[in-house]
Amino acid sequence: MENEYLTVSQINAYINKKLKFDNNLKNIYVKGEISNFKTYPSGHSYFTLKDKNSQIPAVMFKGRRRYLKFEPENGMKVIVKGKIEVYERDGKYQLYASSITEDGLGELHIAFEQLKKKLDKEGLFDDAHKKEIPKYPKRIGVVTAQTGAAVKDIITTIKRRYPYCEILVFSTLVQGEMASGQIVRQIRHAQNFNIDTLIVGRGGGSIEDLWPFNEEIVAREIHSCKIPVISAVGHETDWTISDFVADKRAPTPTAAAEIAVPEINEIKYKVTQLNQRINKSINDKLIQSKQKVDDISQKQIFKTPESIYEIKQMHLDNLIGKLNFTSKDIISENKNKLLKIESRAILRNPKEVTKTKRELFLRNVDKLTILDPLLTLKRGYSIAKIDDKVISSAKDVESGDELDIEFDDGTVNTKVI
């Protein structure tokens, strides 16, 4: 009976062996949609690959996971390369993934878009962070491969356009897994050499060849670099993350050199133009000044300067004449006033004036005497008073009032009955 049954482990091992030796399941591409994607601390990622009618569990181990250029997300339509085997412990078959690409897009393209979106959200592409490229640099650094067309084009272009500029080359790998780390180290190293502008880049190639310039560590190093950075990666149609984060993007290494330095002939031409403008401005000023001097020298005052004194002398004579005339008028007027005063009677006969004033005074005294109330009392009249107040009417007196009757020779007190 023991030969008539199998254990569960034997069954699962047998099925797994069958699947492993099935060539149709060894290296397959499975198309579907990712769901329940999760990466554990171990570094292994587990997910489900599904379509409209079915699903299959899948796993990507850490050793394969590290080669992914992008982060898989739920809902992403992908093509998974791998093999089908049985996980004997649970007795279920699953897809062991060796690579994942988005359906219709390469994984590098996905990684590029994901990193671009991430860094843009952090603000690494903002114009506010862009540093201005110096117009007249004294020293330029170039981070690129020491051999190759790119560095030769950059050096040739700079020497031709602006031979006064010193060039320092910081050699680095520009493709492969080790390239991004070397690029970062050389960018840091270049900042110790008092460089005005730093060109970072390489010549053309495939997206895989250019990939180090899409690495996050390179992008962050360019962003934090204290030197203005020109990114020059590939051809005009090639765009990398370095292009977005750099202070200036050049379509080619040669174009980067043209951006980094001015054209010496253009500078000479501008200097010549400025010199001509300055000379013309000076000449025009001299001509204007000479004309002003000529105009001034033609004035009458410079031809006959004595005319200034003649005019002033005439003016002085005129003032003297007016002063003499006015003085005579004042003296004549005051003399007439003096004669009038001298002709008055008071000056001719002062005693006569005193006599006249005395007669006038006596006449006024006589007039006042007539109005004296005391003279009225002498003629037999009397004055009735109450409390020194003169009573002029009988209506002002009542029975019992005491009156003072004033006569010429005295006063009598009486009472009204």
HELIX and SHEET records of a PDB file:
HELIX    1   1 GLU A    2  GLU A    4  5                                   3    
HELIX    2   2 VAL A    8  LYS A   20  1                                  13    
HELIX    3   3 ASN A   23  LEU A   25  5                                   3    
HELIX    4   4 LYS A   62  ARG A   65  1                                   4    
HELIX    5   5 GLU A  107  GLU A  122  1                                  16    
HELIX    6   6 ASP A  127  HIS A  129  5                                   3    
HELIX    7   7 ALA A  149  ARG A  161  1                                  13    
HELIX    8   8 ALA A  179  ALA A  190  1                                  12    
HELIX    9   9 ILE A  207  LEU A  210  1                                   4    
HELIX   10  10 TRP A  211  ASN A  214  5                                   4    
HELIX   11  11 GLU A  216  SER A  224  1                                   9    
HELIX   12  12 ILE A  241  VAL A  245  1                                   5    
HELIX   13  13 PRO A  253  ALA A  260  1                                   8    
HELIX   14  14 ILE A  264  SER A  297  1                                  34    
HELIX   15  15 GLN A  300  LYS A  303  1                                   4    
HELIX   16  16 GLU A  306  GLU A  342  1                                  37    
HELIX   17  17 ALA A  345  ARG A  348  1                                   4    
HELIX   18  18 PRO A  350  ILE A  370  1                                  21    
HELIX   19  19 PRO A  373  LYS A  378  1                                   6    
HELIX   20  20 ALA A  394  ASP A  396  5                                   3    
SHEET    1   A 6 ILE A  28  THR A  39  0                                        
SHEET    2   A 6 SER A  45  LYS A  50 -1                                        
SHEET    3   A 6 GLN A  55  MET A  60 -1                                        
SHEET    4   A 6 LYS A  92  GLU A 102  1                                        
SHEET    5   A 6 LYS A  77  TYR A  87 -1                                        
SHEET    6   A 6 ILE A  28  THR A  39 -1                                        
SHEET    1   B 5 GLU A 166  SER A 171  0                                        
SHEET    2   B 5 ARG A 139  THR A 144  1                                        
SHEET    3   B 5 THR A 197  ARG A 202  1                                        
SHEET    4   B 5 VAL A 229  VAL A 233  1                                        
SHEET    5   B 5 LYS A 248  ARG A 249  1                                        
SHEET    1   C 4 LYS A 389  VAL A 390  0                                        
SHEET    2   C 4 ILE A 383  ILE A 386 -1                                        
SHEET    3   C 4 GLU A 402  PHE A 407 -1                                        
SHEET    4   C 4 GLY A 410  LYS A 415 -1                                        
END                                                                             
